[in-house]
Structures are given as structure tokens and as C-alpha cells.
């Protein structure tokens, strides 16, 4: 005997609204089970259920496929940006832009790391070279003239 579906509260959050809307269309167009709808859009029925409950994120591509299969007229795709758009950020173009990476170069003087953002050596003179955090190896000091 299947367990009863969780009561949804569409006014609790945008994710909850999206999940409620998905469930409404799923039942209106079938009614389809989670597994049946999942098979039609090439995801697991478990994911469909989690999206309905507001515990999983829906990709934009999946929202488009759901709209097509459920013939919603694009409701889910139009709502996707407001609901999930902020969770799918563009990937950084450089390694130094990754979270947890310092944007400030590391200062080195006489083989000693002075720290991030340090501009002078212990003796007060400028460091001989700078090592960028994304560099695979230290830059060589300038050649003598």
C-alpha cells in the first residue's frame, strides 16, 4: 500500500511553490506516478518526488523537459530562473576564481613567503618576486642586467 503524499505548502518558499506546481501538472496530465514522469523526462522518480517536496534542485534543462512532457505551456521554465536560477552559477573562468582561493598574490623574499598581500620584506625592501596563488611554480627572480 503506497504511503500518502506529503502535504505541500506552496506559499512557504519559491521551491515549495515550484514543487506544488509540478505536482499539480503531474496529476493533471495523467495522473502520472513519480516514476512514470521521471522515465519520460529521463530522471529518477525519486528526483521528481524530491523536487515536488522542495528538497532537491531542478535544472533548467529538466524544467524544459517537464514543460514539454506535461504540456504546461512553459510555466516551469519561466519560473525556473526565479526559483533556482541563483543556485546554478556560471563556472569560474580561472582557477584563482575558485572559492577558497586567494585573489591577492603571495609575496616572497629570499625564498621566504611573507604572506598574502604583504608588500615589504622584513628588512623593509620590496620582495624579489611574487608568486600568484594559481601558479604551478614560483616565478623566477629578475635576471641581472
HUHUNOR-V266717 format. One record per residue. N is the residue number from 1. PHI is phi as a letter, one per 40 degrees, with the letter a starting at -180 (NA if undefined). PSI is psi in whole degrees, -180 to 180 (none if undefined). Layout:
BEGIN
n:N phi:PHI psi:PSI
n:N phi:PHI psi:PSI
END
This chain:
BEGIN
n:1 phi:NA psi:123
n:2 phi:c psi:147
n:3 phi:c psi:154
n:4 phi:c psi:147
n:5 phi:c psi:148
n:6 phi:c psi:138
n:7 phi:c psi:127
n:8 phi:c psi:148
n:9 phi:b psi:90
n:10 phi:c psi:-21
n:11 phi:c psi:2
n:12 phi:c psi:-37
n:13 phi:a psi:166
n:14 phi:d psi:-38
n:15 phi:c psi:-42
n:16 phi:c psi:-39
n:17 phi:c psi:-46
n:18 phi:d psi:-46
n:19 phi:c psi:-41
n:20 phi:c psi:-42
n:21 phi:c psi:-43
n:22 phi:c psi:-46
n:23 phi:c psi:-42
n:24 phi:d psi:-47
n:25 phi:c psi:-37
n:26 phi:c psi:-43
n:27 phi:c psi:-35
n:28 phi:c psi:-33
n:29 phi:c psi:12
n:30 phi:b psi:-88
n:31 phi:c psi:140
n:32 phi:b psi:146
n:33 phi:c psi:168
n:34 phi:d psi:-44
n:35 phi:c psi:-41
n:36 phi:c psi:-45
n:37 phi:c psi:-42
n:38 phi:d psi:-43
n:39 phi:c psi:-37
n:40 phi:c psi:-28
n:41 phi:b psi:9
n:42 phi:g psi:41
n:43 phi:b psi:174
n:44 phi:c psi:153
n:45 phi:c psi:-30
n:46 phi:c psi:-41
n:47 phi:c psi:-43
n:48 phi:d psi:-45
n:49 phi:c psi:-42
n:50 phi:c psi:-38
n:51 phi:c psi:-42
n:52 phi:c psi:-38
n:53 phi:c psi:-7
n:54 phi:g psi:18
n:55 phi:b psi:-3
n:56 phi:b psi:154
n:57 phi:c psi:142
n:58 phi:b psi:129
n:59 phi:c psi:160
n:60 phi:c psi:-40
n:61 phi:c psi:-42
n:62 phi:c psi:-41
n:63 phi:d psi:-40
n:64 phi:c psi:-43
n:65 phi:c psi:-40
n:66 phi:c psi:-44
n:67 phi:d psi:-43
n:68 phi:c psi:-48
n:69 phi:c psi:-42
n:70 phi:c psi:-5
n:71 phi:f psi:56
n:72 phi:c psi:-9
n:73 phi:g psi:16
n:74 phi:g psi:11
n:75 phi:d psi:-48
n:76 phi:c psi:-38
n:77 phi:c psi:-42
n:78 phi:c psi:-36
n:79 phi:c psi:-21
n:80 phi:d psi:-47
n:81 phi:d psi:-41
n:82 phi:c psi:-31
n:83 phi:c psi:-49
n:84 phi:b psi:-8
n:85 phi:d psi:-35
n:86 phi:c psi:-19
n:87 phi:c psi:-18
n:88 phi:b psi:86
n:89 phi:c psi:152
n:90 phi:c psi:146
n:91 phi:c psi:143
n:92 phi:c psi:148
n:93 phi:c psi:-25
n:94 phi:b psi:156
n:95 phi:c psi:-35
n:96 phi:c psi:-16
n:97 phi:c psi:-2
n:98 phi:c psi:149
n:99 phi:d psi:141
n:100 phi:g psi:-5
n:101 phi:c psi:140
n:102 phi:c psi:139
n:103 phi:c psi:-19
n:104 phi:c psi:135
n:105 phi:c psi:157
n:106 phi:c psi:132
n:107 phi:c psi:135
n:108 phi:b psi:136
n:109 phi:b psi:125
n:110 phi:f psi:43
n:111 phi:g psi:1
n:112 phi:b psi:135
n:113 phi:c psi:125
n:114 phi:c psi:-19
n:115 phi:h psi:170
n:116 phi:c psi:130
n:117 phi:g psi:-2
n:118 phi:c psi:138
n:119 phi:b psi:-6
n:120 phi:b psi:157
n:121 phi:c psi:172
n:122 phi:d psi:-30
n:123 phi:c psi:-4
n:124 phi:g psi:-11
n:125 phi:c psi:157
n:126 phi:c psi:152
n:127 phi:c psi:155
n:128 phi:c psi:-34
n:129 phi:a psi:169
n:130 phi:b psi:140
n:131 phi:b psi:118
n:132 phi:c psi:142
n:133 phi:d psi:-27
n:134 phi:c psi:-2
n:135 phi:c psi:137
n:136 phi:c psi:-24
n:137 phi:a psi:164
n:138 phi:c psi:146
n:139 phi:c psi:149
n:140 phi:c psi:151
n:141 phi:c psi:159
n:142 phi:c psi:146
n:143 phi:c psi:146
n:144 phi:c psi:150
n:145 phi:c psi:none
END
